[in-house]
């Protein structure tokens, strides 16, 4: 355990010592928040207003809170996964600059080394993710606050699970990368595409039926929906308090992916938690399996 602790501390120090790696991870959520607030807020507001009957009279505070909650949910859903690819770059850098060779000749088991990369990546990503969560909650305070303590605690759990999912996924993908160029290419693809695949940029409900069914097999879809549900729970309660019919609220939930359907069957929040948790376990197991297979391959050679 002492060896594992030392490796984790070493990796964390290397991450925070590399100012470019650390600040790029930390500033990404802030940039996304500014970009989302600048370009997506009007889109979300127009979409929300168009979904309401003309007879509805809704306060600007509730509209602002609804739009802000959508923006924040998109930010957190993307940040928890994409930042993990950045914090996991140390594993690739050690391969690229041959630092990994020093570990190979040292009395350090490969399993301990792999666990050190995984745990350090998870910790560093969690720091950034929870920083983003804190900034997002402050932003919601300025736009309209309808969250309860329970909602906030569930949000903390959502961010924690989604960050672990991102860490496990990035560990599996980065395992095969050996150069910084490969890491940059993968990071660019993930940053550009993940937000669409998980329903953060555009609601899955706006896609075609075939694509909707495909996206329901991706764990990130459930993580995004969890965050949306807990961020907007108070907003929906307030809508009910001001006279919104339950049918209208359900239609809004359908339109922004708070309600998601697996082959026309509505997925409950409990099932979303189970799917996301099992995905963390699955990809962690796959990462362990990759290391076991690689160890056997090296022994044969």
N, C-alpha and C positions, 0 to 999 in steps of 0.2 A: 504493500500500500504506500510505503514511503517513496518508492521509485515512481509509482503512478502520480503521487502528489507532486513530486519534483518536476516531472515532465509537464504536468498540467500548468504549474506555476511558470515554467520556462516558456511554454507556448503562449500563455496569457501576457507575459512580459514582452515577448516578441511582437505580439499583436498590438499592444498599446505603445510599444516603442516605435513601431512603424507608423509614423504620423499620417502618411498618405493612406494606408489601409484603414487606420482607425477613424480618421476624420471623414473619409469617403463613406464609411459605414454609418457614422453618426449623422452626417449632414444629409444623407439620402432621404430619410423620412421628412426632414424639414423642407427640402426642395420639393418633395412630392406634395406636401401639405400646401405649399404656396401655389404650385402648378394646378393642383386639384381645385383649390379655392378660386383661382383665376379663371380657369377654362371650363371646369366641369360643373361648378356651382350653378351657372345659368342653365346648363343643360338639364341638371337634376331638377331645378326649380320649375322649368317649363314642362318637363315630363310629369312632375307631380301635379301641377295646376291643371294640365290637360286631362288628367285622369279623374278630376273632380267634376261633378255636375255644376252647371252654371248657377244654380240656386244656392250653392254652398258659400258661406261667408266665413273665412278662416283668418285668424289673427296672423300678422306678419311674424310674430315671435315663434309661433308653432311651425310656420313654413320654414323659417331660418333654422330652427332646431332639427327639422326633418332633413333638410338639405345638408346641414353640417354633420348629422349622424351618418348619412350616406357617404359623405366625403371621408370622414374619419374611418369608417368601416373599410373603405377601399384602401386607404393608407395603411392601416394595420394589417390587413389581409396580405398585401403585397410585401410590406416591410419584413414581416416575420420570416418569410421564405427567401426573398432575394438577398437580404443582408447576410443570411447564413452562408450563401455562396461566397460572399466577400470575406467573412471571418474565417472561412475554411480554406482560404488561399494559402495559409502557412504550410499546410500539408504538401501543396504543389511546389511552393517555393523551396522547401527543404529538398525536394527531389531535383528541382532545377539547378540549385547551387551546390548539390551533392552533400548537403549537411546530413542527409539521411544515412550516408555511408558511415559517418561517425557513430551513429546509433547502432548500426549493424555490427560494428566491431566491438562495441561496448557490451557489457553483460546485461542487456535489456531485452526482455522478451518482446517479440513482435506484437503480441496481443496487448501488452502494456503500452507499447508505443502507439498502436492504433486507438486504444481507449483514451490515451492522453490527448490525441488530436480531437477525438470526438467530444470529450468532456470540455476541453478548452474552447472549442468552437461553440458549443451549446451555451457556455457561460458568457462568452463575449457577445453572442447574438442576443441573449436574454437581456444583457445590460442595455443594448441599443433598442431592443423591442420595448422594454418597459420605460425607457426614456421617451420613446415615441408615444407610448400610451399616456404618459404624464402630460406631455405637450398637447396631445389630442384632447384630453379631458379639460385642460385649461382653455383650449379653443372652444370647446362646447360650452363652457361657462360664459363666454362672451356672446354666444349665439342663442342660447336657450337651453336650460338645464332641466331635464325631466327624469334623470336617472335616480334609482334608489341605491342603497348600499349593496343590496343583493345583486343588482345589475352590474355594479362596478366589480364585485368579487367574481362574478361569472366572467366578466371581461378579462380579468387577470388570469383566470384558468384558461380561457380561450387563447389568449396570447401565449401563455406558457406551452400549451399543447401544440399550437401551430408553429411555434419556434422550434420545438423538439422535432416536429415533422420536417421542417425545413433543414434542420441540422442533419437528420438521418438521410434525407433525400440528397442533399449536397455531398454528404460523405460518400454515398454510393456512387454518384456521378464523378466526383473529383478523384475517386480512387484510381481511375484509369488515366487521368491526366498527368503529364510529366513536364510540361513547359508552361511558362507564363502566358505565351501566346494562346495555347489551348484554353487556359483558364479564362483569359479575356474574352475569347470567342463564346465559350459556354455562358459566362456571366452576362454578356450582351444579349444572347438569345433568351436566357431566362428572364432578364429584366424587361425585355420587350414583349415577351409572349405570355409570361405567367399571369399577369393581370387580366388578360382576356380569357385565359383558360379557366381561371377560378371564379370568374364573374365579378371581378372587382371594378373593371373599367366599364363594362356593359353588362346589364342583367342577362342572365342566361335565358330568361323568358323572352328576350328579344331575338334570340337565335332561332334557326329552323328546328323542326321537331327532331330530325336525325342528329344534329349536333348537340341538342339538349340532352338526348339520351346518352350520347357518348361522354359528355362532360360529367354526367352523374356517376361515372365510374372513377372519376378523379378525386382523391381525398381533399384537395384544396377547395373544391366546391363546397364541401361540408364545413370546412373551417371558416370560409367567408360568410356562409349563411349563419353560423353560430354567432359570429361577431355582429352581424347586422341585426339579428334577433335581440341580442342583449343590449346593443346600443340604442335600439329604437323601441324597446319595450315600453318605456315611459312615454314616448311620443304617441304610441298607439293607444295607451290608456287615456292620455289627454284628449285624443281624438274622440274616444268613446264618451268622455265626460262632457264634451262640448256638443254632442248630438250626432256624431257620425254613426250611421247605421253599421251594424256588424258586417253586412255584405260589402259595403264600400271599403271598410278597413281590410277585409280579407282580399279584396281585389288589389288594393295597394300592396299588401304583403306579397301577393302573387307576382306583381309587376316588378318588384325590386328584390326578389329572391329570398325574402324572409320565409316564404313558403316554397319549398322545393319538392319535386315529385320524381320518384323513381318508377318509371313506366306507369305513370298515372296514379301511383300510390304516394300519398303525402308522407314525407319523412319527418318523424318527430325529433325534438331536440335531443332526447336521450339517444336515439339511433345515431344522430350526427356526432355526439360525443364518442360513442362506441366506435364508429367508423374511423374518426380521427385518431383515437387512442390506439386502435389496432393497426393503423397505418404506421404510426410511430414504431410500434413493436416490430412490424413486418420489415420496414426498411432498416431498422437497427440490426435485425437478424440477418438481412441480406448483406449488410456491411461486414458483420462478423464472418459470414460465410465466405465472402470475397477474400478476407484475410487468411482464413483457414486454407482455402484452395491455393492461394498464392504461396503460402508457407510450404505446402506439400510440393508445389511445382518447383520451388527453389531448392528443396531438399533433393529432388530427383536430379536436378542439374548440378 
